[in-house]
Amino acid sequence: MILLTGSSPSFALENSQLVCAANKGDMDQMMKSKIHIFGASGSGTTTIAGAVSEKLGYGHFDTDNYFWYKTDIPFTEARPVEERLQLMYADLLNHDKWVLSGSLDGWGNPLVPLFELVVFVYMPSDVRVERLKKREQKRYGNEVLFGGSRYEATNEFIEWAAGYDSGLVGRNLPRHEKWMEGLSCKVVRIENHILDESINAVVNAIIED
């Protein structure tokens, strides 16, 4: 059983069944309003979620904004799990319609009861890694090159991201597959080869019964 209680919620996960929001009765006649989009780093989940949110007028939230503190060097100091969940819970409950992008399996299960639709985005590893290299270069410039202040950190990040499909890193495809098996709400899988097609696939999944 998953519990969400009080204005400062306490969270408990007593079994592996991840029960999503009720998806029957009148809900079948309505657009899905609480969407979670996730996948490997570099698969395009944030971009897709932002586009879908803008197209449908939904709020857009990303797990990275809750997972990490804002620091001079980004993505270096993680928030405690309880703090992340409280912040996310407060924001999501203040919006009737939203899309949440980013991975949260392993720590975000107490939020699963809010989900009406989960979208898993897959992109081949070689394509993802090239995208991530370009993204890091754009973000940090020459600091990612040999001798730069971000050289080692960037290489470690790229190596970590490249291990997703093999299951050799903490956030990986086998773990995500297992997590999806426990969900009770609708799950849609897409391969993000052409961005516009991926966006339309998610929109269609939201509006379909």
C-alpha positions in Angstrom: 0.0 0.0 0.0 1.2 3.5 -0.8 0.3 6.3 1.5 0.3 10.1 0.9 -1.0 11.9 3.9 -1.1 15.4 5.5 0.2 18.8 4.4 3.7 17.5 5.0 3.2 14.0 3.7 4.9 10.9 5.0 5.5 8.2 2.5 5.4 4.4 2.9 5.7 1.7 0.2 4.5 -1.7 1.6 4.6 -3.8 -1.5 5.7 -3.9 -5.1 2.4 -3.2 -6.7 2.4 0.4 -8.0 -1.2 1.4 -8.1 -1.8 4.4 -10.5 -4.8 6.7 -10.5 -8.1 5.2 -11.2 -8.5 4.6 -14.9 -12.1 3.5 -15.2 -15.7 4.8 -15.3 -15.9 8.5 -16.3 -12.1 8.6 -16.6 -12.3 6.5 -19.8 -14.3 9.3 -21.5 -11.8 12.0 -20.6 -8.3 13.0 -21.7 -5.6 11.8 -19.4 -4.5 14.7 -17.2 -1.6 13.4 -15.2 1.2 12.1 -17.3 4.7 10.7 -16.5 7.2 10.5 -19.3 10.6 8.8 -18.7 13.5 7.0 -20.3 17.2 7.0 -20.4 19.3 10.1 -20.2 19.4 11.8 -23.6 16.3 10.0 -24.9 14.3 13.2 -25.3 11.8 12.9 -22.4 12.1 16.6 -21.3 11.8 17.9 -24.8 8.8 15.7 -25.6 7.1 16.6 -22.3 7.7 20.3 -22.8 6.2 20.2 -26.3 3.2 18.1 -25.2 2.6 20.4 -22.3 2.7 23.5 -24.5 0.4 21.9 -27.1 -2.3 20.8 -24.5 -1.9 23.6 -22.0 -0.6 21.3 -19.3 1.9 22.2 -16.6 5.4 20.7 -17.1 7.6 19.5 -14.3 10.9 17.7 -14.4 12.3 15.4 -11.8 15.8 16.9 -12.1 14.5 20.1 -10.6 13.5 18.3 -7.5 16.3 15.7 -7.3 19.1 18.3 -7.4 19.7 21.5 -5.4 20.5 24.5 -7.5 24.3 24.9 -7.2 27.0 26.9 -9.0 28.0 23.6 -10.6 24.7 21.9 -11.5 23.8 18.3 -10.8 26.3 17.9 -7.9 24.2 18.0 -4.7 21.1 15.8 -4.4 18.2 16.6 -2.2 17.1 14.0 0.4 14.3 11.8 -0.9 11.7 13.0 1.6 12.3 16.6 0.6 12.1 15.8 -3.1 8.8 14.1 -2.7 7.3 16.8 -0.6 8.2 19.5 -3.1 6.9 17.4 -6.1 3.7 16.4 -4.2 2.9 20.0 -3.5 3.5 21.2 -7.0 1.6 18.4 -8.7 -1.5 18.6 -6.5 -1.7 22.4 -7.3 -2.2 21.6 -11.0 -5.1 19.8 -12.5 -3.2 18.8 -15.6 0.5 18.2 -15.9 3.3 16.3 -17.5 6.1 15.0 -15.3 9.3 14.2 -17.2 12.4 12.3 -15.9 13.1 9.1 -14.1 11.9 8.5 -10.5 11.9 4.7 -10.1 13.6 3.7 -6.9 12.6 6.8 -5.0 9.5 8.3 -6.5 7.1 5.4 -6.1 4.8 7.2 -3.6 3.8 9.5 -6.5 2.7 6.7 -8.7 -0.9 6.8 -7.5 -1.2 10.2 -9.2 -0.3 8.9 -12.7 -3.0 8.2 -15.3 -0.6 7.5 -18.1 3.0 6.6 -18.2 5.1 7.0 -21.4 8.4 5.2 -21.8 10.7 6.8 -24.4 13.4 4.6 -25.9 16.3 5.8 -28.1 19.2 3.6 -29.3 22.3 4.0 -27.2 24.6 5.3 -29.9 22.2 8.0 -30.8 21.6 9.0 -27.2 25.3 9.2 -26.4 26.0 11.4 -29.4 23.2 13.7 -28.3 24.5 13.9 -24.8 28.1 14.7 -26.0 26.7 17.6 -28.0 24.5 18.7 -25.1 27.4 18.7 -22.7 29.6 20.6 -25.2 26.9 23.2 -25.7 26.4 23.5 -21.9 30.0 23.7 -20.8 31.9 24.7 -23.9 35.6 23.8 -24.0 35.6 22.8 -20.3 34.5 19.3 -21.4 37.7 18.9 -23.5 40.9 17.4 -22.3 42.4 19.6 -19.6 39.1 21.4 -19.0 37.4 21.6 -15.6 34.5 19.4 -16.8 36.6 16.8 -18.7 36.5 14.0 -16.1 33.0 14.6 -14.9 31.7 14.6 -18.5 33.5 11.4 -19.4 32.1 9.7 -16.3 28.6 11.0 -17.2 28.8 9.7 -20.8 30.1 6.3 -19.6 27.2 6.1 -17.1 24.6 7.0 -19.7 26.1 4.5 -22.3 25.6 1.7 -19.8 21.8 2.1 -19.7 20.8 -0.7 -22.1 23.2 -3.2 -20.6 22.0 -2.8 -17.1 25.5 -2.0 -15.8 24.5 1.3 -14.2 22.0 2.2 -11.5 19.5 3.7 -13.9 19.1 1.1 -16.6 16.7 -0.5 -19.0 16.1 -3.8 -17.1 15.2 -1.9 -14.0 12.9 0.4 -15.9 11.2 -2.6 -17.6 10.6 -4.2 -14.2 9.2 -1.0 -12.8 6.7 -0.7 -15.6 5.5 -4.3 -15.0 4.3 -3.2 -11.6 2.2 -0.3 -12.9 -1.6 -0.5 -13.0 -2.2 2.5 -15.3 -1.9 2.6 -19.0 1.7 2.4 -20.3 2.8 3.5 -23.7 6.2 2.8 -25.3 7.6 4.9 -28.1 10.9 5.0 -29.9 12.1 8.6 -30.4 13.5 8.7 -33.9 11.5 11.7 -35.2 10.6 14.2 -32.5 7.3 15.5 -34.1 6.1 11.9 -34.4 7.0 11.2 -30.8 5.1 14.3 -29.6 2.1 13.3 -31.6 2.2 9.7 -30.3 2.1 11.0 -26.7 -0.8 13.5 -27.5 -2.8 10.7 -29.1 -2.2 8.5 -26.0 -3.5 11.3 -23.8 -6.7 11.8 -25.8 -7.5 8.2 -26.5 -9.9 6.3 -24.2 
